[in-house]
Amino acid sequence: VQLVESGGGLVQAGGSLRLSCTASGDIFSINTMGWYRQAPGKQREAVATISRSGIRNYADSVKGRFTISRDNAQNTVALLMDSLKPEDTAVYYCAAEILVSRNYEYDYWGQGTQVTVSS
């Protein structure tokens, strides 16, 4: 099983970016999917998560600016980031709780994608 992210890059403050992540491999089902980020010198933090049924949670710092969505049929999760700020600069990681069989669930992480917001 692997998670592959795309969509990072350099954007000016106030701009938008869309991150996408696709899970592939021997997947029985996927529970919660989410996006996390880690800025230089800081700990990794949760940005947004979405359950299989579509329940969303956001960090206070991104509420109203970021939108998480998923496609269960395609095993994908996306993060639309609007009104980006320099403090959003970080490496963004996709994560998912993946069942490889009915009884075995593991946490998987993507390789990370850099998002840089210039002031």
TIRO-2110 file (N, C-alpha, C; in Angstrom, 1 decimal):
// TIRO-2110
0.9, -1.2, 0.0, N, 1, A
0.0, 0.0, 0.0, CA, 1, A
0.9, 1.2, 0.0, C, 1, A
0.5, 2.2, -0.8, N, 2, A
1.3, 3.5, -0.8, CA, 2, A
0.3, 4.6, -1.0, C, 2, A
0.7, 5.8, -0.5, N, 3, A
0.0, 7.0, -0.7, CA, 3, A
0.9, 7.9, -1.5, C, 3, A
0.4, 8.5, -2.6, N, 4, A
1.2, 9.4, -3.4, CA, 4, A
0.5, 10.7, -3.5, C, 4, A
1.3, 11.8, -3.1, N, 5, A
0.7, 13.1, -3.1, CA, 5, A
1.2, 13.9, -4.3, C, 5, A
0.4, 14.9, -4.6, N, 6, A
0.8, 15.8, -5.7, CA, 6, A
0.1, 17.2, -5.4, C, 6, A
0.7, 18.2, -6.1, N, 7, A
0.0, 19.5, -6.0, CA, 7, A
0.7, 20.6, -5.2, C, 7, A
1.8, 20.3, -4.6, N, 8, A
2.5, 21.3, -3.8, CA, 8, A
3.2, 22.3, -4.7, C, 8, A
3.8, 23.3, -4.1, N, 9, A
4.5, 24.3, -5.0, CA, 9, A
4.7, 25.6, -4.3, C, 9, A
5.0, 26.6, -5.0, N, 10, A
5.2, 28.0, -4.5, CA, 10, A
4.1, 28.9, -5.0, C, 10, A
3.5, 29.6, -4.0, N, 11, A
2.4, 30.5, -4.3, CA, 11, A
2.6, 31.8, -3.5, C, 11, A
2.0, 32.9, -4.0, N, 12, A
2.1, 34.1, -3.2, CA, 12, A
1.0, 34.1, -2.2, C, 12, A
1.2, 34.9, -1.1, N, 13, A
0.2, 35.0, -0.1, CA, 13, A
-1.2, 35.5, -0.7, C, 13, A
-2.2, 34.8, -0.2, N, 14, A
-3.5, 35.1, -0.8, CA, 14, A
-3.9, 34.2, -1.9, C, 14, A
-3.0, 33.4, -2.4, N, 15, A
-3.3, 32.5, -3.5, CA, 15, A
-3.8, 31.2, -3.0, C, 15, A
-4.0, 30.3, -4.0, N, 16, A
-4.6, 29.0, -3.7, CA, 16, A
-3.8, 27.8, -4.2, C, 16, A
-3.8, 26.7, -3.6, N, 17, A
-3.2, 25.5, -4.1, CA, 17, A
-4.2, 24.3, -3.8, C, 17, A
-4.1, 23.3, -4.6, N, 18, A
-4.9, 22.1, -4.3, CA, 18, A
-3.9, 20.9, -4.2, C, 18, A
-4.0, 20.2, -3.1, N, 19, A
-3.2, 19.0, -2.9, CA, 19, A
-4.1, 17.8, -3.2, C, 19, A
-3.5, 16.7, -3.7, N, 20, A
-4.2, 15.5, -4.0, CA, 20, A
-3.4, 14.3, -3.5, C, 20, A
-4.1, 13.3, -3.1, N, 21, A
-3.4, 12.1, -2.6, CA, 21, A
-4.2, 10.9, -3.0, C, 21, A
-3.5, 9.9, -3.6, N, 22, A
-4.1, 8.7, -4.0, CA, 22, A
-3.5, 7.5, -3.3, C, 22, A
-4.4, 6.6, -2.7, N, 23, A
-3.9, 5.4, -2.1, CA, 23, A
-4.1, 4.3, -3.1, C, 23, A
-3.0, 3.4, -3.1, N, 24, A
-3.1, 2.3, -4.0, CA, 24, A
-2.5, 1.1, -3.4, C, 24, A
-2.7, -0.1, -3.9, N, 25, A
-2.2, -1.3, -3.4, CA, 25, A
-3.3, -2.3, -2.9, C, 25, A
-3.0, -3.2, -2.0, N, 26, A
-4.0, -4.2, -1.6, CA, 26, A
-4.8, -3.6, -0.5, C, 26, A
-5.9, -2.9, -0.9, N, 27, A
-6.7, -2.1, 0.1, CA, 27, A
-8.1, -2.8, 0.2, C, 27, A
-8.5, -3.1, 1.4, N, 28, A
-9.8, -3.6, 1.7, CA, 28, A
-10.8, -2.4, 1.8, C, 28, A
-10.4, -1.5, 2.6, N, 29, A
-11.2, -0.3, 2.9, CA, 29, A
-10.3, 0.8, 3.5, C, 29, A
-10.8, 2.0, 3.5, N, 30, A
-10.1, 3.1, 4.1, CA, 30, A
-11.0, 3.9, 5.0, C, 30, A
-10.6, 4.0, 6.2, N, 31, A
-11.3, 4.8, 7.2, CA, 31, A
-10.9, 6.3, 7.1, C, 31, A
-10.5, 6.9, 8.2, N, 32, A
-10.2, 8.3, 8.1, CA, 32, A
-9.0, 8.6, 7.2, C, 32, A
-9.1, 9.7, 6.5, N, 33, A
-8.0, 10.2, 5.7, CA, 33, A
-7.7, 11.6, 6.1, C, 33, A
-6.5, 12.1, 5.9, N, 34, A
-6.2, 13.4, 6.4, CA, 34, A
-5.0, 14.0, 5.9, C, 34, A
-4.8, 15.3, 6.2, N, 35, A
-3.6, 16.0, 5.8, CA, 35, A
-2.9, 16.6, 7.1, C, 35, A
-1.6, 16.5, 7.1, N, 36, A
-0.8, 17.0, 8.2, CA, 36, A
0.3, 17.8, 7.6, C, 36, A
0.9, 18.6, 8.4, N, 37, A
2.0, 19.4, 7.9, CA, 37, A
3.1, 19.6, 9.0, C, 37, A
4.3, 19.8, 8.5, N, 38, A
5.4, 20.1, 9.4, CA, 38, A
6.2, 21.2, 8.8, C, 38, A
6.3, 22.3, 9.6, N, 39, A
7.1, 23.4, 9.2, CA, 39, A
8.5, 23.2, 9.9, C, 39, A
9.5, 23.9, 9.3, N, 40, A
10.9, 23.7, 9.9, CA, 40, A
10.9, 24.1, 11.3, C, 40, A
11.5, 23.2, 12.1, N, 41, A
11.7, 23.5, 13.5, CA, 41, A
10.4, 23.2, 14.4, C, 41, A
9.4, 22.8, 13.7, N, 42, A
8.1, 22.5, 14.4, CA, 42, A
7.7, 21.1, 14.4, C, 42, A
6.8, 20.7, 15.2, N, 43, A
6.3, 19.4, 15.2, CA, 43, A
5.2, 19.2, 14.1, C, 43, A
5.0, 18.0, 13.7, N, 44, A
4.0, 17.7, 12.7, CA, 44, A
2.6, 18.0, 13.4, C, 44, A
1.7, 18.6, 12.6, N, 45, A
0.4, 18.9, 13.2, CA, 45, A
-0.7, 18.5, 12.2, C, 45, A
-1.9, 18.2, 12.7, N, 46, A
-3.0, 17.8, 11.9, CA, 46, A
-3.6, 19.1, 11.3, C, 46, A
-3.9, 19.1, 10.0, N, 47, A
-4.5, 20.2, 9.3, CA, 47, A
-6.0, 19.9, 9.1, C, 47, A
-6.3, 18.8, 8.5, N, 48, A
-7.7, 18.5, 8.3, CA, 48, A
-7.8, 17.0, 8.1, C, 48, A
-9.0, 16.4, 8.6, N, 49, A
-9.2, 15.0, 8.5, CA, 49, A
-10.7, 14.8, 8.0, C, 49, A
-10.9, 13.7, 7.4, N, 50, A
-12.3, 13.4, 6.9, CA, 50, A
-12.5, 11.9, 7.0, C, 50, A
-13.7, 11.6, 7.6, N, 51, A
-14.0, 10.2, 7.8, CA, 51, A
-14.6, 9.6, 6.6, C, 51, A
-14.7, 8.3, 6.6, N, 52, A
-15.3, 7.6, 5.4, CA, 52, A
-16.7, 8.2, 5.1, C, 52, A
-17.4, 8.5, 6.1, N, 53, A
-18.8, 9.0, 5.9, CA, 53, A
-18.8, 10.5, 5.6, C, 53, A
-17.6, 11.2, 5.6, N, 54, A
-17.6, 12.6, 5.2, CA, 54, A
-17.5, 13.6, 6.4, C, 54, A
-17.4, 13.1, 7.6, N, 55, A
-17.3, 14.1, 8.7, CA, 55, A
-15.9, 14.7, 8.7, C, 55, A
-15.9, 16.0, 8.7, N, 56, A
-14.6, 16.8, 8.5, CA, 56, A
-14.2, 17.5, 9.8, C, 56, A
-12.9, 17.5, 10.0, N, 57, A
-12.4, 18.3, 11.2, CA, 57, A
-11.2, 19.1, 10.6, C, 57, A
-11.1, 20.3, 11.1, N, 58, A
-10.0, 21.2, 10.7, CA, 58, A
-9.3, 21.8, 11.9, C, 58, A
-8.0, 22.1, 11.7, N, 59, A
-7.3, 22.9, 12.7, CA, 59, A
-7.9, 24.3, 12.7, C, 59, A
-7.8, 24.9, 13.9, N, 60, A
-8.4, 26.3, 14.0, CA, 60, A
-7.7, 27.2, 13.0, C, 60, A
-6.4, 27.0, 12.8, N, 61, A
-5.6, 27.9, 12.0, CA, 61, A
-6.0, 27.9, 10.5, C, 61, A
-6.8, 26.9, 10.1, N, 62, A
-7.1, 26.8, 8.6, CA, 62, A
-8.6, 26.8, 8.4, C, 62, A
-9.4, 26.8, 9.4, N, 63, A
-10.9, 26.9, 9.3, CA, 63, A
-11.3, 28.1, 8.4, C, 63, A
-12.2, 27.8, 7.5, N, 64, A
-12.7, 28.8, 6.6, CA, 64, A
-11.8, 29.1, 5.4, C, 64, A
-10.6, 28.5, 5.4, N, 65, A
-9.7, 28.7, 4.3, CA, 65, A
-9.4, 27.4, 3.5, C, 65, A
-9.3, 26.3, 4.2, N, 66, A
-9.0, 25.0, 3.6, CA, 66, A
-10.3, 24.2, 3.6, C, 66, A
-10.4, 23.3, 2.5, N, 67, A
-11.5, 22.4, 2.4, CA, 67, A
-10.9, 21.0, 2.0, C, 67, A
-11.3, 20.0, 2.8, N, 68, A
-10.9, 18.7, 2.6, CA, 68, A
-12.0, 17.9, 1.9, C, 68, A
-11.7, 17.0, 1.0, N, 69, A
-12.7, 16.2, 0.3, CA, 69, A
-12.1, 14.9, 0.0, C, 69, A
-12.9, 13.9, -0.3, N, 70, A
-12.4, 12.6, -0.6, CA, 70, A
-13.4, 11.9, -1.6, C, 70, A
-12.8, 10.9, -2.3, N, 71, A
-13.6, 10.1, -3.3, CA, 71, A
-13.3, 8.7, -2.9, C, 71, A
-14.3, 8.1, -2.2, N, 72, A
-14.1, 6.7, -1.7, CA, 72, A
-13.9, 5.7, -2.9, C, 72, A
-14.5, 5.9, -4.0, N, 73, A
-14.4, 5.0, -5.1, CA, 73, A
-13.0, 5.0, -5.7, C, 73, A
-12.4, 6.2, -5.6, N, 74, A
-11.0, 6.4, -6.2, CA, 74, A
-9.9, 6.3, -5.2, C, 74, A
-10.3, 6.2, -3.9, N, 75, A
-9.3, 6.1, -2.8, CA, 75, A
-8.4, 7.4, -2.8, C, 75, A
-9.1, 8.5, -3.0, N, 76, A
-8.3, 9.8, -3.0, CA, 76, A
-8.8, 10.7, -2.0, C, 76, A
-7.9, 11.6, -1.6, N, 77, A
-8.3, 12.7, -0.7, CA, 77, A
-7.6, 14.0, -1.2, C, 77, A
-8.3, 15.1, -1.1, N, 78, A
-7.8, 16.3, -1.6, CA, 78, A
-7.9, 17.4, -0.6, C, 78, A
-7.0, 18.4, -0.7, N, 79, A
-7.1, 19.6, 0.2, CA, 79, A
-7.0, 20.8, -0.7, C, 79, A
-8.1, 21.6, -0.7, N, 80, A
-8.1, 22.9, -1.4, CA, 80, A
-7.7, 23.9, -0.4, C, 80, A
-6.7, 24.7, -0.7, N, 81, A
-6.2, 25.7, 0.3, CA, 81, A
-6.3, 27.0, -0.4, C, 81, A
-7.2, 27.9, 0.2, N, 82, A
-7.4, 29.2, -0.3, CA, 82, A
-6.8, 30.2, 0.7, C, 82, A
-6.7, 31.5, 0.3, N, 83, A
-6.2, 32.5, 1.2, CA, 83, A
-5.0, 32.1, 1.9, C, 83, A
-4.0, 31.6, 1.2, N, 84, A
-2.8, 31.1, 1.8, CA, 84, A
-2.0, 32.2, 2.5, C, 84, A
-1.4, 31.8, 3.6, N, 85, A
-0.5, 32.7, 4.4, CA, 85, A
0.9, 32.2, 4.4, C, 85, A
1.9, 33.1, 4.6, N, 86, A
3.2, 32.6, 4.8, CA, 86, A
3.4, 31.5, 5.9, C, 86, A
2.6, 31.6, 6.9, N, 87, A
2.7, 30.6, 8.0, CA, 87, A
2.1, 29.3, 7.6, C, 87, A
1.5, 29.2, 6.5, N, 88, A
1.1, 27.9, 6.0, CA, 88, A
2.2, 27.1, 5.3, C, 88, A
3.4, 27.7, 5.1, N, 89, A
4.5, 27.1, 4.5, CA, 89, A
4.9, 25.9, 5.4, C, 89, A
5.0, 24.7, 4.7, N, 90, A
5.4, 23.5, 5.4, CA, 90, A
5.4, 22.4, 4.4, C, 90, A
5.9, 21.2, 4.9, N, 91, A
5.8, 20.0, 4.1, CA, 91, A
4.4, 19.4, 4.5, C, 91, A
3.6, 19.1, 3.5, N, 92, A
2.3, 18.6, 3.8, CA, 92, A
2.3, 17.1, 3.5, C, 92, A
1.7, 16.3, 4.4, N, 93, A
1.7, 14.8, 4.3, CA, 93, A
0.2, 14.4, 4.3, C, 93, A
0.0, 13.4, 3.4, N, 94, A
-1.3, 12.7, 3.4, CA, 94, A
-1.2, 11.5, 4.3, C, 94, A
-2.2, 11.2, 5.0, N, 95, A
-2.3, 10.0, 5.9, CA, 95, A
-3.6, 9.3, 5.8, C, 95, A
-3.6, 8.0, 6.0, N, 96, A
-4.9, 7.3, 5.9, CA, 96, A
-4.8, 6.0, 6.8, C, 96, A
-6.0, 5.7, 7.4, N, 97, A
-6.2, 4.5, 8.1, CA, 97, A
-6.7, 3.5, 7.2, C, 97, A
-5.9, 2.5, 6.8, N, 98, A
-6.2, 1.6, 5.7, CA, 98, A
-6.4, 0.2, 6.3, C, 98, A
-7.5, -0.4, 5.9, N, 99, A
-7.7, -1.8, 6.2, CA, 99, A
-7.2, -2.7, 5.1, C, 99, A
-6.2, -3.5, 5.3, N, 100, A
-5.7, -4.4, 4.3, CA, 100, A
-6.5, -5.7, 4.2, C, 100, A
-7.3, -5.9, 5.3, N, 101, A
-8.2, -7.0, 5.3, CA, 101, A
-9.3, -6.6, 6.3, C, 101, A
-10.3, -7.4, 6.5, N, 102, A
-11.4, -7.0, 7.4, CA, 102, A
-11.0, -6.7, 8.8, C, 102, A
-9.9, -7.3, 9.3, N, 103, A
-9.5, -7.2, 10.7, CA, 103, A
-8.2, -6.5, 10.9, C, 103, A
-7.5, -6.0, 9.9, N, 104, A
-6.2, -5.4, 10.1, CA, 104, A
-6.1, -4.0, 9.5, C, 104, A
-6.0, -3.1, 10.3, N, 105, A
-5.9, -1.7, 9.9, CA, 105, A
-4.5, -1.1, 10.3, C, 105, A
-4.0, -0.3, 9.3, N, 106, A
-2.7, 0.3, 9.6, CA, 106, A
-2.7, 1.7, 9.2, C, 106, A
-1.8, 2.5, 9.8, N, 107, A
-1.7, 3.9, 9.4, CA, 107, A
-0.6, 4.0, 8.3, C, 107, A
-1.0, 4.7, 7.2, N, 108, A
0.0, 4.9, 6.1, CA, 108, A
0.2, 6.4, 5.9, C, 108, A
1.4, 6.8, 5.5, N, 109, A
1.8, 8.1, 5.2, CA, 109, A
2.3, 8.3, 3.8, C, 109, A
2.1, 9.4, 3.2, N, 110, A
2.7, 9.8, 1.9, CA, 110, A
4.1, 10.3, 2.2, C, 110, A
4.8, 10.6, 1.1, N, 111, A
6.2, 11.0, 1.2, CA, 111, A
6.3, 12.5, 1.5, C, 111, A
5.2, 13.3, 1.4, N, 112, A
5.2, 14.7, 1.7, CA, 112, A
5.4, 15.5, 0.4, C, 112, A
4.8, 16.7, 0.4, N, 113, A
4.9, 17.6, -0.7, CA, 113, A
5.1, 19.0, -0.1, C, 113, A
6.0, 19.8, -0.7, N, 114, A
6.4, 21.1, -0.1, CA, 114, A
5.3, 22.1, -0.6, C, 114, A
4.9, 22.9, 0.4, N, 115, A
4.1, 24.1, 0.1, CA, 115, A
4.8, 25.3, 0.6, C, 115, A
5.1, 26.3, -0.2, N, 116, A
5.8, 27.5, 0.2, CA, 116, A
4.9, 28.7, -0.2, C, 116, A
4.6, 29.5, 0.8, N, 117, A
3.8, 30.7, 0.5, CA, 117, A
4.7, 31.9, 0.8, C, 117, A
4.9, 32.7, -0.3, N, 118, A
5.7, 33.9, -0.2, CA, 118, A
4.9, 35.1, 0.2, C, 118, A
5.5, 36.0, 0.9, N, 119, A
4.8, 37.2, 1.4, CA, 119, A
4.9, 38.3, 0.4, C, 119, A
END
